C-alpha cells in the first residue's frame, strides 16, 4: 500500500513542477557534480540556480556536500521512488476502472445488436 500522506510528497511534486528543476535533476542523474558545473548550461544567474537547488534540497531530491570551497551535489533517489509509487497506485486504479468500462461497453454493444428472428 502506498502512503498517500507523506508530507514530503507535496514538496517533491512542487519541486518537480518546474522545468528548470527537472532539467537540473536530469543532469544530476548522470552523476555527482559541482554547483558551478551544474549551472553552466543554464541561461540564468548563479543565485537563481541556487534558489532552484534549495527547493530541490528541501524536497530531499538532492544532497549537497562541501569539498573545500566547492559544493558538490548528488541526486537522492528515494523521494522519486515515493512519487513513482504514488503515481503507480493511481495508474493501476485507472487501468482497472478503464478495463471495467471497456468490458461494460463491450457487453452493452452486444446486447444492442438486433436479434435474428427464427420463424
N, CA, C and O atoms as a GROMACS GRO file, in nm:
protein
  476
    1UNK      N    1   0.084  -0.118   0.000
    1UNK     CA    2   0.000   0.000   0.000
    1UNK      C    3   0.088   0.125   0.000
    1UNK      O    4   0.193   0.128   0.065
    2UNK      N    5   0.046   0.223  -0.071
    2UNK     CA    6   0.122   0.347  -0.084
    2UNK      C    7   0.081   0.442   0.028
    2UNK      O    8  -0.038   0.457   0.057
    3UNK      N    9   0.178   0.508   0.089
    3UNK     CA   10   0.149   0.608   0.191
    3UNK      C   11   0.114   0.738   0.121
    3UNK      O   12   0.202   0.807   0.068
    4UNK      N   13  -0.015   0.772   0.122
    4UNK     CA   14  -0.063   0.890   0.049
    4UNK      C   15  -0.045   1.018   0.129
    4UNK      O   16  -0.071   1.127   0.078
    5UNK      N   17  -0.001   1.008   0.252
    5UNK     CA   18   0.006   1.126   0.336
    5UNK      C   19   0.149   1.164   0.372
    5UNK      O   20   0.173   1.229   0.474
    6UNK      N   21   0.242   1.124   0.290
    6UNK     CA   22   0.380   1.167   0.313
    6UNK      C   23   0.388   1.317   0.294
    6UNK      O   24   0.364   1.365   0.183
    7UNK      N   25   0.421   1.393   0.396
    7UNK     CA   26   0.429   1.538   0.378
    7UNK      C   27   0.535   1.577   0.276
    7UNK      O   28   0.523   1.679   0.208
    8UNK      N   29   0.639   1.495   0.265
    8UNK     CA   30   0.745   1.526   0.170
    8UNK      C   31   0.698   1.511   0.026
    8UNK      O   32   0.756   1.571  -0.065
    9UNK      N   33   0.594   1.432   0.004
    9UNK     CA   34   0.542   1.412  -0.132
    9UNK      C   35   0.495   1.544  -0.192
    9UNK      O   36   0.514   1.567  -0.312
   10UNK      N   37   0.434   1.630  -0.111
   10UNK     CA   38   0.393   1.762  -0.159
   10UNK      C   39   0.513   1.842  -0.207
   10UNK      O   40   0.508   1.907  -0.312
   11UNK      N   41   0.620   1.838  -0.130
   11UNK     CA   42   0.742   1.912  -0.168
   11UNK      C   43   0.805   1.854  -0.294
   11UNK      O   44   0.856   1.929  -0.378
   12UNK      N   45   0.802   1.724  -0.307
   12UNK     CA   46   0.861   1.659  -0.425
   12UNK      C   47   0.785   1.702  -0.550
   12UNK      O   48   0.846   1.743  -0.649
   13UNK      N   49   0.651   1.691  -0.547
   13UNK     CA   50   0.574   1.729  -0.665
   13UNK      C   51   0.586   1.878  -0.695
   13UNK      O   52   0.589   1.917  -0.812
   14UNK      N   53   0.593   1.961  -0.592
   14UNK     CA   54   0.611   2.106  -0.614
   14UNK      C   55   0.747   2.131  -0.679
   14UNK      O   56   0.758   2.214  -0.769
   15UNK      N   57   0.850   2.061  -0.633
   15UNK     CA   58   0.984   2.078  -0.692
   15UNK      C   59   0.986   2.031  -0.836
   15UNK      O   60   1.049   2.094  -0.921
   16UNK      N   61   0.918   1.920  -0.865
   16UNK     CA   62   0.917   1.865  -1.000
   16UNK      C   63   0.830   1.945  -1.097
   16UNK      O   64   0.838   1.924  -1.218
   17UNK      N   65   0.749   2.035  -1.045
   17UNK     CA   66   0.660   2.113  -1.130
   17UNK      C   67   0.735   2.215  -1.216
   17UNK      O   68   0.679   2.266  -1.313
   18UNK      N   69   0.859   2.243  -1.182
   18UNK     CA   70   0.935   2.344  -1.254
   18UNK      C   71   1.030   2.279  -1.355
   18UNK      O   72   1.106   2.190  -1.319
   19UNK      N   73   1.026   2.322  -1.482
   19UNK     CA   74   1.110   2.258  -1.584
   19UNK      C   75   1.261   2.276  -1.560
   19UNK      O   76   1.339   2.188  -1.595
   20UNK      N   77   1.301   2.388  -1.501
   20UNK     CA   78   1.444   2.407  -1.472
   20UNK      C   79   1.490   2.307  -1.369
   20UNK      O   80   1.597   2.249  -1.382
   21UNK      N   81   1.409   2.286  -1.266
   21UNK     CA   82   1.446   2.190  -1.162
   21UNK      C   83   1.448   2.047  -1.217
   21UNK      O   84   1.534   1.967  -1.179
   22UNK      N   85   1.356   2.015  -1.306
   22UNK     CA   86   1.359   1.882  -1.368
   22UNK      C   87   1.486   1.866  -1.452
   22UNK      O   88   1.547   1.759  -1.452
   23UNK      N   89   1.526   1.971  -1.521
   23UNK     CA   90   1.649   1.966  -1.601
   23UNK      C   91   1.772   1.950  -1.511
   23UNK      O   92   1.865   1.877  -1.545
   24UNK      N   93   1.772   2.016  -1.397
   24UNK     CA   94   1.882   2.001  -1.302
   24UNK      C   95   1.890   1.857  -1.252
   24UNK      O   96   1.999   1.800  -1.242
   25UNK      N   97   1.775   1.799  -1.221
   25UNK     CA   98   1.773   1.660  -1.175
   25UNK      C   99   1.820   1.564  -1.284
   25UNK      O  100   1.890   1.467  -1.258
   26UNK      N  101   1.778   1.594  -1.407
   26UNK     CA  102   1.821   1.510  -1.520
   26UNK      C  103   1.972   1.510  -1.532
   26UNK      O  104   2.033   1.405  -1.554
   27UNK      N  105   2.032   1.626  -1.516
   27UNK     CA  106   2.179   1.635  -1.522
   27UNK      C  107   2.242   1.561  -1.405
   27UNK      O  108   2.343   1.493  -1.422
   28UNK      N  109   2.183   1.574  -1.285
   28UNK     CA  110   2.239   1.506  -1.168
   28UNK      C  111   2.222   1.354  -1.176
   28UNK      O  112   2.294   1.280  -1.108
   29UNK      N  113   2.128   1.308  -1.255
   29UNK     CA  114   2.111   1.163  -1.274
   29UNK      C  115   2.233   1.104  -1.344
   29UNK      O  116   2.256   0.983  -1.337
   30UNK      N  117   2.312   1.188  -1.412
   30UNK     CA  118   2.433   1.142  -1.479
   30UNK      C  119   2.550   1.127  -1.382
   30UNK      O  120   2.651   1.066  -1.416
   31UNK      N  121   2.535   1.183  -1.263
   31UNK     CA  122   2.641   1.172  -1.163
   31UNK      C  123   2.660   1.299  -1.084
   31UNK      O  124   2.609   1.405  -1.120
   32UNK      N  125   2.734   1.287  -0.977
   32UNK     CA  126   2.764   1.399  -0.888
   32UNK      C  127   2.841   1.506  -0.963
   32UNK      O  128   2.922   1.476  -1.051
   33UNK      N  129   2.815   1.632  -0.928
   33UNK     CA  130   2.883   1.744  -0.994
   33UNK      C  131   2.886   1.864  -0.900
   33UNK      O  132   2.817   1.868  -0.798
   34UNK      N  133   2.966   1.961  -0.936
   34UNK     CA  134   2.972   2.085  -0.858
   34UNK      C  135   2.858   2.177  -0.900
   34UNK      O  136   2.801   2.162  -1.008
   35UNK      N  137   2.827   2.271  -0.814
   35UNK     CA  138   2.720   2.366  -0.843
   35UNK      C  139   2.755   2.446  -0.969
   35UNK      O  140   2.669   2.466  -1.055
   36UNK      N  141   2.878   2.491  -0.980
   36UNK     CA  142   2.915   2.572  -1.096
   36UNK      C  143   2.907   2.493  -1.226
   36UNK      O  144   2.863   2.545  -1.328
   37UNK      N  145   2.950   2.367  -1.223
   37UNK     CA  146   2.939   2.284  -1.344
   37UNK      C  147   2.793   2.256  -1.378
   37UNK      O  148   2.755   2.255  -1.495
   38UNK      N  149   2.712   2.236  -1.277
   38UNK     CA  150   2.570   2.211  -1.299
   38UNK      C  151   2.501   2.333  -1.359
   38UNK      O  152   2.413   2.319  -1.444
   39UNK      N  153   2.542   2.452  -1.316
   39UNK     CA  154   2.478   2.575  -1.361
   39UNK      C  155   2.520   2.619  -1.501
   39UNK      O  156   2.449   2.696  -1.565
   40UNK      N  157   2.632   2.571  -1.548
   40UNK     CA  158   2.690   2.618  -1.674
   40UNK      C  159   2.593   2.620  -1.793
   40UNK      O  160   2.587   2.722  -1.862
   41UNK      N  161   2.518   2.513  -1.821
   41UNK     CA  162   2.434   2.517  -1.943
   41UNK      C  163   2.308   2.603  -1.931
   41UNK      O  164   2.237   2.621  -2.030
   42UNK      N  165   2.280   2.656  -1.814
   42UNK     CA  166   2.156   2.733  -1.795
   42UNK      C  167   2.180   2.882  -1.814
   42UNK      O  168   2.280   2.937  -1.768
   43UNK      N  169   2.086   2.945  -1.883
   43UNK     CA  170   2.096   3.089  -1.909
   43UNK      C  171   2.031   3.166  -1.795
   43UNK      O  172   1.932   3.237  -1.813
   44UNK      N  173   2.088   3.149  -1.676
   44UNK     CA  174   2.039   3.223  -1.560
   44UNK      C  175   2.154   3.242  -1.463
   44UNK      O  176   2.258   3.175  -1.472
   45UNK      N  177   2.135   3.333  -1.371
   45UNK     CA  178   2.241   3.366  -1.276
   45UNK      C  179   2.262   3.253  -1.175
   45UNK      O  180   2.174   3.169  -1.155
   46UNK      N  181   2.378   3.252  -1.114
   46UNK     CA  182   2.408   3.153  -1.011
   46UNK      C  183   2.313   3.166  -0.892
   46UNK      O  184   2.272   3.063  -0.838
   47UNK      N  185   2.276   3.288  -0.849
   47UNK     CA  186   2.176   3.298  -0.741
   47UNK      C  187   2.041   3.236  -0.780
   47UNK      O  188   1.974   3.177  -0.695
   48UNK      N  189   2.001   3.250  -0.905
   48UNK     CA  190   1.875   3.189  -0.949
   48UNK      C  191   1.885   3.037  -0.945
   48UNK      O  192   1.792   2.970  -0.901
   49UNK      N  193   1.998   2.983  -0.990
   49UNK     CA  194   2.020   2.838  -0.982
   49UNK      C  195   2.018   2.793  -0.837
   49UNK      O  196   1.961   2.690  -0.804
   50UNK      N  197   2.081   2.872  -0.750
   50UNK     CA  198   2.086   2.838  -0.607
   50UNK      C  199   1.947   2.829  -0.547
   50UNK      O  200   1.921   2.744  -0.461
   51UNK      N  201   1.857   2.915  -0.589
   51UNK     CA  202   1.719   2.910  -0.540
   51UNK      C  203   1.653   2.778  -0.581
   51UNK      O  204   1.584   2.714  -0.502
   52UNK      N  205   1.674   2.739  -0.706
   52UNK     CA  206   1.620   2.612  -0.752
   52UNK      C  207   1.680   2.495  -0.674
   52UNK      O  208   1.610   2.400  -0.638
   53UNK      N  209   1.809   2.502  -0.649
   53UNK     CA  210   1.876   2.395  -0.575
   53UNK      C  211   1.824   2.386  -0.432
   53UNK      O  212   1.812   2.276  -0.378
   54UNK      N  213   1.793   2.499  -0.371
   54UNK     CA  214   1.737   2.498  -0.236
   54UNK      C  215   1.603   2.425  -0.232
   54UNK      O  216   1.576   2.347  -0.141
   55UNK      N  217   1.519   2.451  -0.332
   55UNK     CA  218   1.389   2.383  -0.340
   55UNK      C  219   1.410   2.232  -0.354
   55UNK      O  220   1.342   2.153  -0.288
   56UNK      N  221   1.502   2.193  -0.440
   56UNK     CA  222   1.531   2.051  -0.460
   56UNK      C  223   1.586   1.987  -0.333
   56UNK      O  224   1.551   1.873  -0.300
   57UNK      N  225   1.670   2.060  -0.263
   57UNK     CA  226   1.729   2.007  -0.139
   57UNK      C  227   1.622   1.996  -0.030
   57UNK      O  228   1.620   1.897   0.044
   58UNK      N  229   1.535   2.094  -0.018
   58UNK     CA  230   1.428   2.089   0.082
   58UNK      C  231   1.329   1.976   0.055
   58UNK      O  232   1.267   1.924   0.147
   59UNK      N  233   1.316   1.938  -0.073
   59UNK     CA  234   1.229   1.826  -0.110
   59UNK      C  235   1.300   1.693  -0.091
   59UNK      O  236   1.238   1.587  -0.107
   60UNK      N  237   1.428   1.696  -0.056
   60UNK     CA  238   1.504   1.574  -0.037
   60UNK      C  239   1.551   1.510  -0.166
   60UNK      O  240   1.595   1.394  -0.166
   61UNK      N  241   1.542   1.584  -0.276
   61UNK     CA  242   1.579   1.529  -0.407
   61UNK      C  243   1.728   1.536  -0.436
   61UNK      O  244   1.778   1.463  -0.521
   62UNK      N  245   1.798   1.623  -0.367
   62UNK     CA  246   1.943   1.632  -0.386
   62UNK      C  247   2.010   1.645  -0.249
   62UNK      O  248   1.948   1.685  -0.151
   63UNK      N  249   2.138   1.611  -0.246
   63UNK     CA  250   2.220   1.629  -0.127
   63UNK      C  251   2.343   1.708  -0.167
   63UNK      O  252   2.397   1.690  -0.276
   64UNK      N  253   2.385   1.795  -0.078
   64UNK     CA  254   2.500   1.880  -0.105
   64UNK      C  255   2.608   1.851  -0.001
   64UNK      O  256   2.581   1.844   0.119
   65UNK      N  257   2.732   1.835  -0.049
   65UNK     CA  258   2.847   1.821   0.040
   65UNK      C  259   2.950   1.926   0.000
   65UNK      O  260   2.960   1.964  -0.116
   66UNK      N  261   3.026   1.971   0.099
   66UNK     CA  262   3.130   2.069   0.073
   66UNK      C  263   3.264   1.998   0.065
   66UNK      O  264   3.299   1.918   0.152
   67UNK      N  265   3.337   2.028  -0.040
   67UNK     CA  266   3.472   1.977  -0.060
   67UNK      C  267   3.562   2.099  -0.069
   67UNK      O  268   3.589   2.148  -0.179
   68UNK      N  269   3.607   2.149   0.045
   68UNK     CA  270   3.680   2.276   0.047
   68UNK      C  271   3.581   2.388   0.018
   68UNK      O  272   3.483   2.406   0.091
   69UNK      N  273   3.607   2.464  -0.087
   69UNK     CA  274   3.517   2.573  -0.126
   69UNK      C  275   3.413   2.528  -0.229
   69UNK      O  276   3.324   2.605  -0.266
   70UNK      N  277   3.425   2.405  -0.274
   70UNK     CA  278   3.337   2.354  -0.380
   70UNK      C  279   3.219   2.278  -0.318
   70UNK      O  280   3.237   2.189  -0.235
   71UNK      N  281   3.100   2.317  -0.360
   71UNK     CA  282   2.979   2.245  -0.319
   71UNK      C  283   2.948   2.140  -0.426
   71UNK      O  284   2.932   2.172  -0.544
   72UNK      N  285   2.939   2.015  -0.382
   72UNK     CA  286   2.911   1.905  -0.475
   72UNK      C  287   2.770   1.854  -0.449
   72UNK      O  288   2.726   1.841  -0.334
   73UNK      N  289   2.700   1.827  -0.557
   73UNK     CA  290   2.560   1.784  -0.550
   73UNK      C  291   2.543   1.644  -0.605
   73UNK      O  292   2.612   1.604  -0.699
   74UNK      N  293   2.450   1.570  -0.545
   74UNK     CA  294   2.416   1.438  -0.598
   74UNK      C  295   2.266   1.417  -0.585
   74UNK      O  296   2.201   1.473  -0.496
   75UNK      N  297   2.213   1.337  -0.673
   75UNK     CA  298   2.072   1.305  -0.675
   75UNK      C  299   2.039   1.206  -0.564
   75UNK      O  300   2.116   1.113  -0.538
   76UNK      N  301   1.927   1.228  -0.498
   76UNK     CA  302   1.877   1.136  -0.395
   76UNK      C  303   1.751   1.070  -0.452
   76UNK      O  304   1.652   1.138  -0.480
   77UNK      N  305   1.755   0.940  -0.469
   77UNK     CA  306   1.650   0.871  -0.544
   77UNK      C  307   1.524   0.840  -0.463
   77UNK      O  308   1.416   0.828  -0.523
   78UNK      N  309   1.533   0.826  -0.332
   78UNK     CA  310   1.417   0.779  -0.255
   78UNK      C  311   1.292   0.866  -0.272
   78UNK      O  312   1.184   0.811  -0.290
   79UNK      N  313   1.301   0.998  -0.267
   79UNK     CA  314   1.179   1.077  -0.288
   79UNK      C  315   1.117   1.055  -0.426
   79UNK      O  316   0.994   1.060  -0.441
   80UNK      N  317   1.200   1.029  -0.527
   80UNK     CA  318   1.146   0.999  -0.660
   80UNK      C  319   1.078   0.863  -0.661
   80UNK      O  320   0.976   0.845  -0.728
   81UNK      N  321   1.133   0.768  -0.586
   81UNK     CA  322   1.068   0.637  -0.574
   81UNK      C  323   0.931   0.650  -0.508
   81UNK      O  324   0.834   0.589  -0.551
   82UNK      N  325   0.924   0.732  -0.402
   82UNK     CA  326   0.797   0.754  -0.332
   82UNK      C  327   0.694   0.815  -0.427
   82UNK      O  328   0.578   0.773  -0.428
   83UNK      N  329   0.735   0.914  -0.505
   83UNK     CA  330   0.644   0.978  -0.600
   83UNK      C  331   0.601   0.879  -0.708
   83UNK      O  332   0.485   0.876  -0.747
   84UNK      N  333   0.694   0.798  -0.757
   84UNK     CA  334   0.662   0.697  -0.859
   84UNK      C  335   0.566   0.593  -0.804
   84UNK      O  336   0.475   0.550  -0.875
   85UNK      N  337   0.584   0.553  -0.679
   85UNK     CA  338   0.493   0.456  -0.617
   85UNK      C  339   0.353   0.514  -0.604
   85UNK      O  340   0.254   0.445  -0.627
   86UNK      N  341   0.345   0.641  -0.567
   86UNK     CA  342   0.215   0.708  -0.557
   86UNK      C  343   0.145   0.711  -0.692
   86UNK      O  344   0.026   0.682  -0.702
   87UNK      N  345   0.219   0.745  -0.797
   87UNK     CA  346   0.161   0.750  -0.931
   87UNK      C  347   0.125   0.610  -0.981
   87UNK      O  348   0.023   0.593  -1.048
   88UNK      N  349   0.207   0.509  -0.950
   88UNK     CA  350   0.179   0.372  -0.993
   88UNK      C  351   0.049   0.321  -0.932
   88UNK      O  352  -0.026   0.249  -0.997
   89UNK      N  353   0.024   0.357  -0.807
   89UNK     CA  354  -0.101   0.318  -0.742
   89UNK      C  355  -0.220   0.370  -0.822
   89UNK      O  356  -0.315   0.295  -0.848
   90UNK      N  357  -0.216   0.495  -0.861
   90UNK     CA  358  -0.327   0.553  -0.935
   90UNK      C  359  -0.331   0.505  -1.080
   90UNK      O  360  -0.438   0.500  -1.140
   91UNK      N  361  -0.218   0.471  -1.136
   91UNK     CA  362  -0.217   0.412  -1.269
   91UNK      C  363  -0.292   0.280  -1.266
   91UNK      O  364  -0.374   0.253  -1.354
   92UNK      N  365  -0.266   0.198  -1.166
   92UNK     CA  366  -0.335   0.070  -1.152
   92UNK      C  367  -0.484   0.094  -1.129
   92UNK      O  368  -0.567   0.023  -1.186
   93UNK      N  369  -0.518   0.192  -1.047
   93UNK     CA  370  -0.658   0.226  -1.021
   93UNK      C  371  -0.730   0.258  -1.151
   93UNK      O  372  -0.837   0.204  -1.178
   94UNK      N  373  -0.670   0.347  -1.232
   94UNK     CA  374  -0.737   0.388  -1.356
   94UNK      C  375  -0.738   0.275  -1.459
   94UNK      O  376  -0.835   0.262  -1.534
   95UNK      N  377  -0.634   0.196  -1.466
   95UNK     CA  378  -0.634   0.083  -1.560
   95UNK      C  379  -0.746  -0.015  -1.526
   95UNK      O  380  -0.812  -0.068  -1.615
   96UNK      N  381  -0.768  -0.040  -1.397
   96UNK     CA  382  -0.876  -0.128  -1.354
   96UNK      C  383  -1.011  -0.069  -1.391
   96UNK      O  384  -1.098  -0.140  -1.442
   97UNK      N  385  -1.028   0.060  -1.366
   97UNK     CA  386  -1.154   0.127  -1.398
   97UNK      C  387  -1.180   0.127  -1.549
   97UNK      O  388  -1.292   0.102  -1.593
   98UNK      N  389  -1.077   0.156  -1.628
   98UNK     CA  390  -1.094   0.160  -1.773
   98UNK      C  391  -1.120   0.021  -1.830
   98UNK      O  392  -1.195   0.006  -1.926
   99UNK      N  393  -1.059  -0.081  -1.772
   99UNK     CA  394  -1.085  -0.218  -1.816
   99UNK      C  395  -1.229  -0.256  -1.788
   99UNK      O  396  -1.294  -0.322  -1.869
  100UNK      N  397  -1.280  -0.214  -1.671
  100UNK     CA  398  -1.420  -0.242  -1.637
  100UNK      C  399  -1.514  -0.169  -1.732
  100UNK      O  400  -1.615  -0.225  -1.775
  101UNK      N  401  -1.482  -0.045  -1.766
  101UNK     CA  402  -1.563   0.031  -1.861
  101UNK      C  403  -1.561  -0.035  -1.998
  101UNK      O  404  -1.665  -0.046  -2.063
  102UNK      N  405  -1.445  -0.079  -2.042
  102UNK     CA  406  -1.433  -0.148  -2.171
  102UNK      C  407  -1.520  -0.274  -2.172
  102UNK      O  408  -1.590  -0.301  -2.270
  103UNK      N  409  -1.513  -0.350  -2.065
  103UNK     CA  410  -1.594  -0.472  -2.054
  103UNK      C  411  -1.743  -0.436  -2.059
  103UNK      O  412  -1.819  -0.502  -2.130
  104UNK      N  413  -1.784  -0.337  -1.986
  104UNK     CA  414  -1.924  -0.293  -1.984
  104UNK      C  415  -1.969  -0.250  -2.123
  104UNK      O  416  -2.074  -0.292  -2.170
  105UNK      N  417  -1.888  -0.166  -2.189
  105UNK     CA  418  -1.926  -0.118  -2.322
  105UNK      C  419  -1.932  -0.232  -2.423
  105UNK      O  420  -2.016  -0.232  -2.512
  106UNK      N  421  -1.844  -0.327  -2.408
  106UNK     CA  422  -1.845  -0.443  -2.497
  106UNK      C  423  -1.974  -0.522  -2.477
  106UNK      O  424  -2.037  -0.564  -2.574
  107UNK      N  425  -2.015  -0.541  -2.350
  107UNK     CA  426  -2.140  -0.613  -2.322
  107UNK      C  427  -2.261  -0.537  -2.372
  107UNK      O  428  -2.353  -0.597  -2.428
  108UNK      N  429  -2.263  -0.404  -2.352
  108UNK     CA  430  -2.375  -0.321  -2.397
  108UNK      C  431  -2.385  -0.325  -2.549
  108UNK      O  432  -2.494  -0.332  -2.604
  109UNK      N  433  -2.272  -0.321  -2.615
  109UNK     CA  434  -2.269  -0.323  -2.760
  109UNK      C  435  -2.331  -0.451  -2.814
  109UNK      O  436  -2.403  -0.449  -2.914
  110UNK      N  437  -2.303  -0.562  -2.749
  110UNK     CA  438  -2.358  -0.691  -2.795
  110UNK      C  439  -2.506  -0.707  -2.761
  110UNK      O  440  -2.578  -0.776  -2.833
  111UNK      N  441  -2.552  -0.645  -2.654
  111UNK     CA  442  -2.695  -0.657  -2.620
  111UNK      C  443  -2.780  -0.566  -2.705
  111UNK      O  444  -2.901  -0.588  -2.716
  112UNK      N  445  -2.722  -0.464  -2.766
  112UNK     CA  446  -2.796  -0.372  -2.852
  112UNK      C  447  -2.811  -0.423  -2.994
  112UNK      O  448  -2.886  -0.365  -3.072
  113UNK      N  449  -2.740  -0.530  -3.030
  113UNK     CA  450  -2.748  -0.582  -3.165
  113UNK      C  451  -2.886  -0.645  -3.187
  113UNK      O  452  -2.937  -0.713  -3.098
  114UNK      N  453  -2.945  -0.623  -3.302
  114UNK     CA  454  -3.077  -0.684  -3.329
  114UNK      C  455  -3.065  -0.835  -3.331
  114UNK      O  456  -2.971  -0.891  -3.387
  115UNK      N  457  -3.161  -0.899  -3.270
  115UNK     CA  458  -3.164  -1.045  -3.265
  115UNK      C  459  -3.229  -1.100  -3.391
  115UNK      O  460  -3.329  -1.046  -3.438
  116UNK      N  461  -3.173  -1.206  -3.443
  116UNK     CA  462  -3.234  -1.270  -3.561
  116UNK      C  463  -3.357  -1.345  -3.516
  116UNK      O  464  -3.356  -1.416  -3.415
  117UNK      N  465  -3.462  -1.327  -3.591
  117UNK     CA  466  -3.585  -1.397  -3.557
  117UNK      C  467  -3.594  -1.523  -3.642
  117UNK      O  468  -3.569  -1.522  -3.762
  118UNK      N  469  -3.631  -1.630  -3.576
  118UNK     CA  470  -3.649  -1.754  -3.647
  118UNK      C  471  -3.798  -1.783  -3.659
  118UNK      O  472  -3.872  -1.772  -3.562
  119UNK      N  473  -3.840  -1.818  -3.777
  119UNK     CA  474  -3.982  -1.847  -3.796
  119UNK      C  475  -4.003  -1.989  -3.836
  119UNK      O  476  -4.117  -2.032  -3.856
   0.00000   0.00000   0.00000
